[in-house]
């Protein structure tokens, strides 16, 4: 059982299902991604670099993809509360799968660009 699985034991089944949806998209896009708890939240590292994280809060769910994807997909995020590195959403107003795939893909490309040639 991973640290993320342990985290899922502390939230409701509906919340866990939503985070599992995101987790599955991340793992489909980057199968060798590393799962961990970083800064107290479930997160993923790709090629040793922070990729994306998520967490459940009392009144919302947060996705932490870093600031760049939020700027790039700003027009697609108008139905959500965003800040520099966070997208807030709810079980009633989920981030669409197509947008999550774009955000995840963007993070992979960004990390690939900075790790290109690194050993």
C-alpha positions as CSV (number, residue, x, y, z in Angstrom):
1,X,0.0,0.0,0.0
2,X,1.4,3.4,-1.0
3,X,1.3,6.6,1.0
4,X,-1.4,7.8,-1.3
5,X,-3.5,4.7,-0.5
6,X,-3.0,5.5,3.2
7,X,-4.3,9.1,2.5
8,X,-7.4,7.6,0.8
9,X,-8.3,5.8,4.0
10,X,-8.8,9.2,5.7
11,X,-11.4,10.6,3.3
12,X,-14.9,9.7,2.1
13,X,-15.4,7.1,-0.6
14,X,-16.6,9.8,-3.0
15,X,-13.6,12.0,-2.4
16,X,-11.3,9.0,-2.8
17,X,-13.0,8.1,-6.1
18,X,-12.3,11.6,-7.4
19,X,-8.7,11.6,-6.4
20,X,-8.4,8.1,-7.8
21,X,-9.7,9.4,-11.1
22,X,-6.9,12.0,-11.2
23,X,-4.3,9.4,-10.0
24,X,-5.3,7.1,-12.8
25,X,-4.9,9.9,-15.4
26,X,-1.4,10.7,-14.0
27,X,-0.3,7.1,-14.0
28,X,-1.7,6.5,-17.5
29,X,0.3,9.5,-18.8
30,X,3.5,8.7,-16.8
31,X,3.5,5.0,-15.7
32,X,6.8,5.3,-13.8
33,X,5.7,8.3,-11.8
34,X,6.7,8.2,-8.1
35,X,3.8,8.5,-5.5
36,X,4.6,10.2,-2.2
37,X,3.4,12.5,0.4
38,X,5.1,15.9,0.1
39,X,4.3,18.9,2.2
40,X,1.5,16.8,3.8
41,X,-0.4,16.1,0.6
42,X,-0.4,13.3,-1.9
43,X,1.9,14.1,-4.8
44,X,3.6,12.7,-7.8
45,X,7.2,13.1,-9.0
46,X,8.2,12.5,-12.6
47,X,11.9,12.1,-13.4
48,X,12.6,13.1,-9.8
49,X,10.8,16.4,-10.2
50,X,7.5,17.5,-8.6
51,X,4.7,16.9,-11.1
52,X,1.3,17.4,-9.4
53,X,-0.4,17.0,-6.1
54,X,-3.9,17.0,-4.7
55,X,-5.7,17.2,-1.4
56,X,-9.1,17.2,0.2
57,X,-10.1,20.2,2.4
58,X,-13.3,20.8,4.3
59,X,-15.1,22.8,1.5
60,X,-13.1,21.9,-1.6
61,X,-10.6,19.7,-3.3
62,X,-7.3,21.3,-4.5
63,X,-5.1,20.3,-7.4
64,X,-1.5,21.6,-7.3
65,X,0.0,21.4,-10.8
66,X,2.4,24.4,-10.3
67,X,1.7,27.9,-11.6
68,X,2.6,27.4,-15.3
69,X,-0.3,25.2,-16.3
70,X,-2.7,27.5,-14.5
71,X,-1.5,30.4,-16.6
72,X,-1.5,28.3,-19.9
73,X,-5.0,27.0,-19.3
74,X,-6.4,30.1,-17.7
75,X,-9.3,30.4,-20.1
76,X,-10.4,26.8,-19.4
77,X,-10.3,27.3,-15.6
78,X,-12.9,30.1,-15.4
79,X,-15.4,27.9,-13.5
80,X,-12.9,27.2,-10.8
81,X,-11.1,29.2,-8.0
82,X,-7.5,29.4,-8.9
83,X,-4.4,30.9,-7.3
84,X,-0.8,30.9,-8.3
85,X,-0.3,27.1,-8.1
86,X,-3.7,25.8,-7.1
87,X,-7.0,24.9,-8.7
88,X,-9.9,24.5,-6.3
89,X,-12.9,22.4,-7.3
90,X,-15.6,20.3,-5.7
91,X,-17.3,16.9,-6.3
92,X,-20.2,18.8,-7.8
93,X,-17.9,20.9,-10.1
94,X,-15.1,18.5,-11.1
95,X,-12.3,19.4,-13.5
96,X,-13.2,17.8,-16.8
97,X,-11.1,14.8,-17.7
98,X,-10.0,16.4,-21.0
99,X,-8.6,19.4,-19.1
100,X,-6.9,17.2,-16.5
101,X,-5.2,15.4,-19.4
102,X,-4.0,18.7,-20.9
103,X,-2.6,19.8,-17.5
104,X,-0.9,16.5,-16.8
105,X,0.6,16.5,-20.4
106,X,1.8,20.0,-19.9
107,X,3.6,19.1,-16.7
108,X,5.2,16.1,-18.4
109,X,6.5,18.2,-21.3
110,X,7.7,20.9,-18.9
111,X,9.7,18.4,-16.8
112,X,11.0,16.6,-19.9
113,X,12.3,20.0,-21.2
114,X,14.2,20.7,-18.0
115,X,15.5,17.2,-17.6
116,X,16.5,16.7,-21.2
117,X,20.1,15.4,-21.2
118,X,20.2,15.2,-17.4
119,X,21.4,11.9,-16.0
